[in-house]
């Protein structure tokens, strides 16, 4: 075990339980496969190996196709994703990289074409939750430029 690794569950079980409940509530209004695609794409961008492994297994267990998972990083160049999935993935990328260019109105408008107000809100919360998980998992593992 890495000596710099922090056991977040043992150190703060109440926060972990709350975050787990938040994540479940956030994704509760989404198709489970879409939620896992979004979690995986965000985890790819953030470079969170733990979350990539966890959500790849979850996606496969939920019935996701292995071929789609193999091309997820290049979803724009693949015909494997529906228009709704494309809108969700674009929104996920923009929210994850928000400091670079924000989330343009047309990205949100494109998502609105596929998701009603409630499902869109669930999508936004799911993206926020996986970004939080990625950052905490990476920091707790002591991963970074020097580790």
C-alpha positions as CSV (number, residue, x, y, z in Angstrom):
1,X,0.0,0.0,0.0
2,X,1.2,3.5,-0.9
3,X,2.3,5.2,2.3
4,X,0.9,8.5,1.1
5,X,-2.5,6.9,0.5
6,X,-5.4,8.3,2.6
7,X,-8.3,6.0,3.6
8,X,-11.2,8.4,3.1
9,X,-13.8,5.9,4.2
10,X,-12.1,5.1,7.5
11,X,-11.2,8.8,8.1
12,X,-14.6,10.3,7.3
13,X,-17.3,7.6,7.0
14,X,-20.1,10.1,7.3
15,X,-18.8,12.2,4.4
16,X,-18.3,9.1,2.3
17,X,-21.8,7.9,3.1
18,X,-23.3,11.3,2.2
19,X,-21.3,11.5,-1.0
20,X,-22.5,8.0,-2.0
21,X,-26.1,9.0,-1.3
22,X,-25.6,12.2,-3.3
23,X,-24.1,10.3,-6.2
24,X,-27.0,7.8,-6.2
25,X,-29.6,10.5,-6.0
26,X,-27.9,12.4,-8.8
27,X,-27.9,9.5,-11.2
28,X,-31.3,8.2,-10.0
29,X,-33.1,10.0,-12.8
30,X,-30.9,8.8,-15.6
31,X,-30.7,5.6,-17.6
32,X,-28.0,3.6,-15.8
33,X,-26.0,3.0,-19.0
34,X,-26.0,6.8,-19.7
35,X,-24.9,7.5,-16.2
36,X,-22.0,5.1,-16.5
37,X,-20.9,6.4,-19.9
38,X,-20.8,9.9,-18.5
39,X,-18.9,8.7,-15.4
40,X,-16.4,6.9,-17.6
41,X,-15.8,9.8,-20.0
42,X,-15.3,12.2,-17.1
43,X,-12.9,9.7,-15.4
44,X,-11.0,9.4,-18.7
45,X,-10.5,13.2,-18.9
46,X,-9.5,13.4,-15.2
47,X,-7.2,10.4,-15.4
48,X,-8.8,8.6,-12.5
49,X,-7.7,4.9,-12.8
50,X,-9.8,3.8,-9.8
51,X,-13.0,5.3,-11.2
52,X,-12.3,4.0,-14.7
53,X,-12.0,0.5,-13.4
54,X,-15.0,0.8,-11.1
55,X,-17.3,2.3,-13.7
56,X,-16.2,0.0,-16.6
57,X,-17.2,-2.9,-14.5
58,X,-20.5,-1.2,-13.6
59,X,-21.2,-0.4,-17.2
60,X,-20.5,-4.0,-18.3
61,X,-22.7,-5.3,-15.5
62,X,-25.5,-3.0,-16.6
63,X,-25.3,-4.4,-20.1
64,X,-23.1,-1.9,-21.9
65,X,-21.4,-3.1,-25.0
66,X,-17.6,-3.6,-24.8
67,X,-17.1,-2.1,-28.2
68,X,-18.7,1.2,-27.2
69,X,-16.5,1.3,-24.1
70,X,-13.4,0.8,-26.3
71,X,-14.2,3.9,-28.4
72,X,-15.7,6.1,-25.7
73,X,-12.6,8.4,-25.6
74,X,-13.2,9.0,-29.4
75,X,-17.0,9.2,-29.2
76,X,-17.2,12.1,-31.7
77,X,-15.6,9.9,-34.4
78,X,-17.8,6.9,-33.6
79,X,-21.3,6.1,-34.9
80,X,-21.9,4.0,-31.8
81,X,-23.5,6.7,-29.7
82,X,-27.0,8.1,-29.9
83,X,-27.7,11.8,-30.3
84,X,-28.8,12.0,-26.6
85,X,-25.6,10.2,-25.5
86,X,-23.6,12.6,-27.6
87,X,-25.3,15.6,-26.0
88,X,-24.6,14.2,-22.6
89,X,-21.0,13.4,-23.3
90,X,-20.4,16.9,-24.7
91,X,-22.0,18.4,-21.6
92,X,-19.9,16.2,-19.4
93,X,-16.7,17.2,-21.2
94,X,-17.5,20.9,-21.0
95,X,-18.4,20.7,-17.3
96,X,-15.2,18.8,-16.6
97,X,-13.1,21.2,-18.5
98,X,-15.1,24.3,-17.4
99,X,-12.1,26.4,-16.7
100,X,-11.0,26.1,-20.4
101,X,-14.1,27.4,-22.1
102,X,-17.1,27.3,-19.8
103,X,-20.3,25.6,-20.9
104,X,-21.6,27.4,-23.9
105,X,-25.3,28.0,-24.2
106,X,-25.5,25.9,-27.3
107,X,-24.1,22.8,-25.4
108,X,-26.8,23.1,-22.8
109,X,-29.4,23.8,-25.5
110,X,-28.3,20.6,-27.4
111,X,-28.8,18.6,-24.2
112,X,-32.2,20.2,-23.6
113,X,-33.3,18.6,-27.0
114,X,-32.9,15.2,-25.5
115,X,-33.5,15.6,-21.7
116,X,-36.4,17.2,-19.9
117,X,-35.7,19.6,-17.1
118,X,-35.6,16.9,-14.4
119,X,-33.4,14.5,-16.4
120,X,-31.1,17.3,-17.4
121,X,-30.7,18.4,-13.8
122,X,-29.9,14.8,-12.9
123,X,-27.3,14.7,-15.6
124,X,-25.6,17.9,-14.4
125,X,-25.5,16.6,-10.8
126,X,-24.1,13.2,-12.0
127,X,-21.3,15.0,-13.9
128,X,-20.6,17.1,-10.8
129,X,-20.5,14.0,-8.5
130,X,-18.1,12.1,-10.7
131,X,-15.8,15.1,-11.0
132,X,-15.8,15.3,-7.2
133,X,-15.1,11.5,-6.8
134,X,-12.3,11.7,-9.4
135,X,-10.6,14.5,-7.7
136,X,-10.8,13.0,-4.2
137,X,-9.7,9.6,-5.4
138,X,-6.7,11.0,-7.2
139,X,-5.7,13.2,-4.3
140,X,-6.2,10.4,-1.7
141,X,-4.1,8.1,-3.7
142,X,-1.2,10.6,-3.8
143,X,-1.3,10.6,-7.6
144,X,0.1,13.6,-9.5
145,X,3.1,14.9,-11.2
146,X,5.4,13.8,-8.4
147,X,3.6,10.5,-7.6
